[in-house]
């Protein structure tokens, strides 16, 4: 079927309001100048998607969720030069425009053309490419991967190796970059170090993998769902703590276990209390606390001011501090060369039309990452 330049009708998931998700037939317009239309092949269910659907992360309704995606370019708009029809690609929740202050800074990656903080739900020209039942449907992070076809800006997509397995590689675009990257690239975990990871879901599991690959000697995993512990142990966790079973704050227990606090702490939940606990678990002098979790927009983080001067580092990270278009293809290649093994992070794969079953598995805490296949 020749779809070039035509509106495509396809299946997509729409969140019409908070805590509402339904499969609908949507119309996807052709890409405008500087845009790319993608036929999706796979997309992962990330905690951030769940947060947008629940309204924890501020978005505009109705919208099509999803950001962790892989697909094949169907068509391109005028002026697009970095990808062509038929290319295998990843979608990028944080773009890389290569022009703004963040992109031009050697360490910056939170591109100013991002649509997370705040979220407009629209393309760069201020319009949408999705329609359902005559109503405009908003985009999610300018990726919207919970659909058979999506349209993204050229700066939000990157070509990857043609050998990439499209049923798995989508997790590179968020879970692997965010979690694994937080350990190996952002915090730069050192051999022989001690680590604690708060939250053993998809992102936390990838953090554990990064800590292990970096040579950490001890990795403490913290989660209230003990069903996650066996899988986390297989990934590299050496000690487990369930805060709900402890008689004292978890950070006190971590400090007792290590004697001086950990070298590296990671928060992969998005709650202020676990952020503070991660900070308080760090060695006072040289500990590095890395915040990965995305919190609700109205929350404030409160720390003991007198203990800040001792030398600990508190830092945030988004997508592992990687410049997305430059680095994600390198991560794909590393996987293809068996330098990174992402396979253990995918515990479930389901067809896209079983989206609701996939979310049931996610909410039950029975998955590291569930990938939807188109």
Helices and strands as residue ranges (DSSP letters): E 8-14, E 22-28, E 35-44, H 47-54, E 69-76, E 88-91, H 101-104, E 130-132, E 135-137, E 149-153, G 154-156, E 157-159, G 169-173, H 175-175, I 176-180, H 181-181, I 182-186, E 194-198, H 202-213, E 218-222, G 226-228, H 229-235, E 239-241, G 243-245, H 250-258, E 264-267, H 272-280, E 288-291, G 305-310, E 313-316, G 319-321, H 324-336, G 343-345, E 348-351, G 352-354, H 355-363, E 370-373
